[in-house]
Amino acid sequence: MNLCLPAILLALLAGGCSTIDKLNPFTSSGPKVAPAELTPIKATAELRVAWQANVGASGESVFTPAVVGDSVYAAAGDGTLARFDGGRQIWRISAGQHLSGGVGSDGKLVVIGTPKGEVLAFDAQTGQAAWKSRVSSEVLAAPAVGGGLVVVRSGDSRLFGFEVANGKRRWVYQRSTPALALRSNVGVLLADNAILAGFPGGKLVAVASANGAALWEVTVAQPKGATELERIADISSLPVIDGREVCAVAYQGRVACFDLNNGSQLWAREISSIAGLDMDAKSLYVSDDKGALHALDRANGSSLWTQDKLLLRGLSRPLALGSHVAVADDQGIVHLLKSDDGTFAARIGTDGSAVAAQPQHIAAGNSRFLVQTRNGGLYALSVH
């Protein structure tokens, strides 16, 4: 696992990871700070493995599986792409080259990306190649597929809209970015007729699906500090949407919620996060960059509870599961917490490698979800 920042690949547009070791609590230089030791918990629920499979190691990339109903599409760094239905492998193919970004699917088409900036699309039913296109630089994020459109984010923070049917490019969106930025696997989120994307410099932008024009742009976090390193305030995780509300969080910045219609700010508060956030009807959950999990009131951002017993364990994005919230760590352990007070409800191990990909809801309801580890393990877990 690349430790230049937990859960994402971090680099400078000029220079290398060694110049930012001080940002990383796991770096080999400087004094060691040990991750929090896990202590026994009083279980009030149970996590069970509904099924498990393996797709292959991620390497230095982060592959978030695409879940459509009961079907899971997953990829590996060596070019493997596979479909599983209820844990049963339907097909497995090789893309014929290394992969660096994926997976996106609408259940009809599966899309992945390569370090060379190639966008590869396959038939979701058969795994047969459908079309190939290209963007301006490496693809680190999972493409988004929906509404007749495939949206791909390139490593230079441009957004490309392609036709689902044939891969023909429909539009390109680009904006200026700071000289120093996180090299992140964050993708985009489709919402009605808009695409939501976070950018370096703490900006959240809504782009029109039809033509790639900016609908609105808001500031989640304002860069601050005397040096370029201190001024990194990038949105390195997906925003979340519920109804007409969209929320996002930035590294070395804030978490903020906005009106989806026009981008007007509802509230904001200081929290730094790389992994991201999720929400339910009452609360917004954020994994901060020190390893604490926060629950905030959706109405005003006030703190409901903080769970700090997982510090420096490289937490994943949280996943709201009704009366529970799940989060995984860099040792492949999945933690289930009660959503009302943040106490631990259950815990389960996977294959010992980090869960860098976003946990995903699977099938219907809030009782089953999926995690993918860096070693390629796919674990469908159910809450009982």
TITI-269824 format. One record per residue (C-alpha): residue number from 1; x, y, z; residue in one letter. Coordinates in steps of 0.25 Angstrom, whole numbers, plus 5000, padded with zeros to 4 digits. Example, Ala and Ser with C-alpha at 12.3 -4.5 7.8 and 13.67 -1.06 7.14 Angstrom:
TITI-269824
NUPA     k     xx     yy     zz   r
NUPA     1   5049   4982   5031   A
NUPA     2   5055   4996   5029   S
***
This chain:
TITI-269824
NUPA     k     xx     yy     zz   r
NUPA     1   5000   5000   5000   M
NUPA     2   5005   5014   4996   N
NUPA     3   5006   5021   5009   L
NUPA     4   5008   5035   5004   C
NUPA     5   4994   5037   5010   L
NUPA     6   4985   5026   5015   P
NUPA     7   4973   5022   5005   A
NUPA     8   4978   5030   4993   I
NUPA     9   4990   5032   4985   L
NUPA    10   4996   5046   4988   L
NUPA    11   5006   5053   4979   A
NUPA    12   5011   5066   4975   L
NUPA    13   5009   5072   4961   L
NUPA    14   5024   5075   4962   A
NUPA    15   5033   5067   4972   G
NUPA    16   5029   5054   4979   G
NUPA    17   5023   5048   4991   C
NUPA    18   5035   5049   4999   S
NUPA    19   5033   5064   5000   T
NUPA    20   5020   5063   5008   I
NUPA    21   5024   5052   5018   D
NUPA    22   5020   5061   5029   K
NUPA    23   5006   5061   5025   L
NUPA    24   5005   5046   5027   N
NUPA    25   5005   5039   5041   P
NUPA    26   5009   5026   5035   F
NUPA    27   5022   5031   5029   T
NUPA    28   5035   5024   5032   S
NUPA    29   5042   5038   5035   S
NUPA    30   5040   5045   5048   G
NUPA    31   5035   5039   5061   P
NUPA    32   5026   5027   5060   K
NUPA    33   5011   5029   5064   V
NUPA    34   5004   5015   5066   A
NUPA    35   4990   5013   5061   P
NUPA    36   4980   5011   5072   A
NUPA    37   4979   4997   5078   E
NUPA    38   4966   4990   5077   L
NUPA    39   4960   4987   5090   T
NUPA    40   4949   4976   5092   P
NUPA    41   4935   4981   5090   I
NUPA    42   4921   4977   5095   K
NUPA    43   4914   4973   5082   A
NUPA    44   4900   4977   5080   T
NUPA    45   4899   4972   5066   A
NUPA    46   4906   4962   5057   E
NUPA    47   4914   4964   5044   L
NUPA    48   4913   4951   5035   R
NUPA    49   4920   4948   5022   V
NUPA    50   4909   4946   5012   A
NUPA    51   4919   4942   5001   W
NUPA    52   4933   4945   4997   Q
NUPA    53   4942   4945   4985   A
NUPA    54   4955   4950   4979   N
NUPA    55   4957   4958   4967   V
NUPA    56   4972   4961   4968   G
NUPA    57   4981   4971   4975   A
NUPA    58   4979   4986   4973   S
NUPA    59   4994   4990   4973   G
NUPA    60   4996   5005   4975   E
NUPA    61   4982   5008   4969   S
NUPA    62   4968   5008   4977   V
NUPA    63   4957   5000   4970   F
NUPA    64   4943   5003   4975   T
NUPA    65   4934   4992   4971   P
NUPA    66   4921   4995   4963   A
NUPA    67   4908   4990   4969   V
NUPA    68   4895   4989   4961   V
NUPA    69   4885   4981   4968   G
NUPA    70   4891   4968   4972   D
NUPA    71   4902   4969   4962   S
NUPA    72   4916   4973   4965   V
NUPA    73   4926   4977   4955   Y
NUPA    74   4940   4978   4960   A
NUPA    75   4954   4980   4955   A
NUPA    76   4969   4978   4958   A
NUPA    77   4982   4985   4954   G
NUPA    78   4986   4974   4945   D
NUPA    79   4975   4976   4936   G
NUPA    80   4965   4966   4942   T
NUPA    81   4950   4970   4941   L
NUPA    82   4939   4961   4946   A
NUPA    83   4924   4960   4949   R
NUPA    84   4918   4953   4961   F
NUPA    85   4903   4951   4964   D
NUPA    86   4900   4947   4978   G
NUPA    87   4915   4943   4979   G
NUPA    88   4915   4934   4967   R
NUPA    89   4924   4938   4956   Q
NUPA    90   4917   4940   4943   I
NUPA    91   4929   4944   4935   W
NUPA    92   4944   4948   4937   R
NUPA    93   4952   4954   4926   I
NUPA    94   4966   4961   4924   S
NUPA    95   4966   4975   4918   A
NUPA    96   4979   4972   4912   G
NUPA    97   4986   4983   4919   Q
NUPA    98   4988   4989   4933   H
NUPA    99   4977   4997   4939   L
NUPA   100   4977   5009   4948   S
NUPA   101   4962   5013   4950   G
NUPA   102   4949   5007   4951   G
NUPA   103   4938   5001   4952   V
NUPA   104   4926   5008   4946   G
NUPA   105   4913   5002   4942   S
NUPA   106   4898   5004   4939   D
NUPA   107   4896   4989   4938   G
NUPA   108   4897   4989   4923   K
NUPA   109   4911   4995   4921   L
NUPA   110   4924   4993   4929   V
NUPA   111   4934   5004   4928   V
NUPA   112   4949   5004   4933   I
NUPA   113   4961   5013   4931   G
NUPA   114   4976   5011   4929   T
NUPA   115   4989   5018   4933   P
NUPA   116   4990   5022   4918   K
NUPA   117   4977   5030   4918   G
NUPA   118   4969   5019   4911   E
NUPA   119   4954   5017   4914   V
NUPA   120   4950   5003   4912   L
NUPA   121   4935   4999   4911   A
NUPA   122   4930   4985   4912   F
NUPA   123   4916   4978   4911   D
NUPA   124   4911   4976   4925   A
NUPA   125   4904   4963   4921   Q
NUPA   126   4915   4956   4914   T
NUPA   127   4928   4963   4917   G
NUPA   128   4931   4965   4902   Q
NUPA   129   4938   4978   4898   A
NUPA   130   4928   4989   4894   A
NUPA   131   4937   5001   4890   W
NUPA   132   4949   5009   4894   K
NUPA   133   4952   5024   4895   S
NUPA   134   4963   5033   4901   R
NUPA   135   4964   5044   4911   V
NUPA   136   4976   5054   4913   S
NUPA   137   4983   5047   4924   S
NUPA   138   4983   5034   4933   E
NUPA   139   4969   5030   4939   V
NUPA   140   4970   5028   4954   L
NUPA   141   4955   5028   4957   A
NUPA   142   4943   5020   4955   A
NUPA   143   4935   5025   4943   P
NUPA   144   4920   5029   4945   A
NUPA   145   4910   5022   4935   V
NUPA   146   4896   5027   4934   G
NUPA   147   4885   5034   4926   G
NUPA   148   4892   5030   4913   G
NUPA   149   4905   5036   4917   L
NUPA   150   4919   5031   4922   V
NUPA   151   4926   5042   4930   V
NUPA   152   4941   5040   4932   V
NUPA   153   4950   5048   4941   R
NUPA   154   4965   5049   4936   S
NUPA   155   4977   5050   4945   G
NUPA   156   4978   5065   4941   D
NUPA   157   4964   5068   4947   S
NUPA   158   4957   5069   4934   R
NUPA   159   4943   5063   4932   L
NUPA   160   4939   5056   4919   F
NUPA   161   4925   5052   4915   G
NUPA   162   4924   5040   4905   F
NUPA   163   4912   5034   4898   E
NUPA   164   4908   5021   4905   V
NUPA   165   4905   5014   4891   A
NUPA   166   4918   5016   4884   N
NUPA   167   4928   5024   4893   G
NUPA   168   4927   5037   4884   K
NUPA   169   4932   5049   4892   R
NUPA   170   4921   5058   4895   R
NUPA   171   4928   5069   4903   W
NUPA   172   4940   5073   4912   V
NUPA   173   4939   5081   4925   Y
NUPA   174   4952   5087   4930   Q
NUPA   175   4956   5098   4940   R
NUPA   176   4968   5103   4946   S
NUPA   177   4975   5096   4958   T
NUPA   178   4985   5100   4968   P
NUPA   179   5000   5097   4965   A
NUPA   180   5000   5087   4977   L
NUPA   181   4989   5076   4978   A
NUPA   182   4986   5062   4983   L
NUPA   183   4987   5051   4973   R
NUPA   184   4973   5045   4976   S
NUPA   185   4964   5034   4972   N
NUPA   186   4952   5042   4974   V
NUPA   187   4941   5041   4963   G
NUPA   188   4928   5048   4960   V
NUPA   189   4914   5047   4964   L
NUPA   190   4902   5047   4955   L
NUPA   191   4890   5054   4960   A
NUPA   192   4877   5056   4951   D
NUPA   193   4882   5065   4939   N
NUPA   194   4895   5069   4946   A
NUPA   195   4909   5063   4950   I
NUPA   196   4915   5067   4963   L
NUPA   197   4930   5067   4964   A
NUPA   198   4940   5072   4975   G
NUPA   199   4953   5079   4971   F
NUPA   200   4966   5084   4976   P
NUPA   201   4965   5097   4984   G
NUPA   202   4953   5092   4991   G
NUPA   203   4943   5095   4980   K
NUPA   204   4930   5087   4977   L
NUPA   205   4924   5088   4963   V
NUPA   206   4911   5084   4957   A
NUPA   207   4912   5082   4942   V
NUPA   208   4901   5080   4932   A
NUPA   209   4900   5066   4927   S
NUPA   210   4895   5070   4913   A
NUPA   211   4907   5079   4909   N
NUPA   212   4917   5080   4921   G
NUPA   213   4914   5094   4924   A
NUPA   214   4916   5098   4939   A
NUPA   215   4903   5101   4946   L
NUPA   216   4908   5106   4959   W
NUPA   217   4921   5105   4967   E
NUPA   218   4923   5106   4982   V
NUPA   219   4934   5107   4992   T
NUPA   220   4935   5095   5002   V
NUPA   221   4948   5100   5007   A
NUPA   222   4957   5112   5005   Q
NUPA   223   4972   5109   5004   P
NUPA   224   4980   5115   5015   K
NUPA   225   4994   5115   5021   G
NUPA   226   5007   5121   5017   A
NUPA   227   5013   5109   5009   T
NUPA   228   5007   5102   4997   E
NUPA   229   5006   5089   5005   L
NUPA   230   4998   5096   5016   E
NUPA   231   4989   5102   5005   R
NUPA   232   4985   5088   5000   I
NUPA   233   4970   5088   5002   A
NUPA   234   4965   5078   4992   D
NUPA   235   4952   5070   4991   I
NUPA   236   4957   5056   4990   S
NUPA   237   4944   5048   4992   S
NUPA   238   4931   5047   4986   L
NUPA   239   4920   5057   4990   P
NUPA   240   4907   5051   4996   V
NUPA   241   4893   5055   4992   I
NUPA   242   4879   5053   4999   D
NUPA   243   4867   5060   4993   G
NUPA   244   4871   5074   4990   R
NUPA   245   4883   5074   4999   E
NUPA   246   4898   5071   4995   V
NUPA   247   4909   5071   5004   C
NUPA   248   4924   5070   5002   A
NUPA   249   4937   5070   5011   V
NUPA   250   4951   5075   5008   A
NUPA   251   4965   5071   5012   Y
NUPA   252   4971   5082   5022   Q
NUPA   253   4957   5089   5021   G
NUPA   254   4942   5088   5024   R
NUPA   255   4930   5079   5022   V
NUPA   256   4919   5087   5016   A
NUPA   257   4905   5085   5011   C
NUPA   258   4898   5092   5000   F
NUPA   259   4885   5093   4992   D
NUPA   260   4885   5084   4980   L
NUPA   261   4877   5094   4972   N
NUPA   262   4886   5106   4973   N
NUPA   263   4898   5103   4981   G
NUPA   264   4894   5112   4993   S
NUPA   265   4901   5108   5006   Q
NUPA   266   4893   5102   5017   L
NUPA   267   4904   5100   5027   W
NUPA   268   4918   5097   5029   A
NUPA   269   4928   5094   5040   R
NUPA   270   4943   5091   5041   E
NUPA   271   4947   5076   5038   I
NUPA   272   4958   5070   5030   S
NUPA   273   4956   5057   5022   S
NUPA   274   4962   5049   5011   I
NUPA   275   4953   5037   5012   A
NUPA   276   4939   5044   5011   G
NUPA   277   4925   5044   5017   L
NUPA   278   4911   5038   5016   D
NUPA   279   4898   5042   5022   M
NUPA   280   4884   5037   5026   D
NUPA   281   4871   5044   5029   A
NUPA   282   4877   5050   5042   K
NUPA   283   4892   5050   5042   S
NUPA   284   4904   5053   5033   L
NUPA   285   4916   5043   5036   Y
NUPA   286   4930   5047   5033   V
NUPA   287   4943   5039   5035   S
NUPA   288   4954   5050   5038   D
NUPA   289   4968   5049   5034   D
NUPA   290   4973   5045   5048   K
NUPA   291   4964   5033   5048   G
NUPA   292   4952   5038   5057   A
NUPA   293   4938   5036   5052   L
NUPA   294   4928   5048   5054   H
NUPA   295   4913   5049   5053   A
NUPA   296   4907   5062   5050   L
NUPA   297   4893   5067   5051   D
NUPA   298   4888   5069   5036   R
NUPA   299   4880   5081   5040   A
NUPA   300   4892   5090   5045   N
NUPA   301   4905   5082   5046   G
NUPA   302   4905   5082   5061   S
NUPA   303   4913   5070   5067   S
NUPA   304   4904   5058   5071   L
NUPA   305   4916   5048   5075   W
NUPA   306   4930   5045   5072   T
NUPA   307   4937   5031   5072   Q
NUPA   308   4952   5033   5074   D
NUPA   309   4956   5019   5077   K
NUPA   310   4960   5016   5063   L
NUPA   311   4971   5027   5062   L
NUPA   312   4982   5026   5051   L
NUPA   313   4975   5013   5046   R
NUPA   314   4973   5019   5032   G
NUPA   315   4958   5019   5032   L
NUPA   316   4950   5017   5019   S
NUPA   317   4938   5025   5015   R
NUPA   318   4927   5022   5025   P
NUPA   319   4914   5015   5020   L
NUPA   320   4900   5018   5026   A
NUPA   321   4892   5005   5029   L
NUPA   322   4880   5010   5036   G
NUPA   323   4882   5008   5051   S
NUPA   324   4897   5006   5048   H
NUPA   325   4908   5012   5041   V
NUPA   326   4920   5003   5036   A
NUPA   327   4935   5007   5033   V
NUPA   328   4947   4999   5030   A
NUPA   329   4962   5001   5033   D
NUPA   330   4975   4999   5027   D
NUPA   331   4976   4985   5033   Q
NUPA   332   4964   4980   5026   G
NUPA   333   4955   4981   5038   I
NUPA   334   4941   4985   5037   V
NUPA   335   4935   4992   5049   H
NUPA   336   4920   4994   5051   L
NUPA   337   4915   5005   5060   L
NUPA   338   4901   5009   5065   K
NUPA   339   4897   5021   5058   S
NUPA   340   4890   5028   5070   D
NUPA   341   4902   5028   5079   D
NUPA   342   4915   5023   5072   G
NUPA   343   4917   5011   5081   T
NUPA   344   4923   4999   5074   F
NUPA   345   4912   4988   5071   A
NUPA   346   4921   4978   5063   A
NUPA   347   4934   4975   5056   R
NUPA   348   4939   4966   5046   I
NUPA   349   4952   4963   5039   G
NUPA   350   4955   4961   5024   T
NUPA   351   4968   4957   5018   D
NUPA   352   4977   4967   5026   G
NUPA   353   4979   4977   5014   S
NUPA   354   4974   4991   5014   A
NUPA   355   4960   4994   5010   V
NUPA   356   4963   5007   5001   A
NUPA   357   4951   5006   4992   A
NUPA   358   4938   5011   4997   Q
NUPA   359   4928   5001   5004   P
NUPA   360   4916   4999   4995   Q
NUPA   361   4901   4996   4998   H
NUPA   362   4897   4983   4991   I
NUPA   363   4884   4978   4987   A
NUPA   364   4872   4984   4994   A
NUPA   365   4871   4990   5008   G
NUPA   366   4881   4994   5018   N
NUPA   367   4886   4981   5024   S
NUPA   368   4896   4977   5013   R
NUPA   369   4908   4983   5008   F
NUPA   370   4921   4981   5000   L
NUPA   371   4936   4984   5003   V
NUPA   372   4948   4981   4993   Q
NUPA   373   4962   4980   4999   T
NUPA   374   4975   4984   4993   R
NUPA   375   4978   4969   4992   N
NUPA   376   4966   4967   4983   G
NUPA   377   4956   4961   4993   G
NUPA   378   4941   4964   4991   L
NUPA   379   4933   4962   5004   Y
NUPA   380   4918   4963   5004   A
NUPA   381   4915   4966   5018   L
NUPA   382   4901   4965   5025   S
NUPA   383   4896   4972   5038   V
NUPA   384   4888   4963   5048   H
***
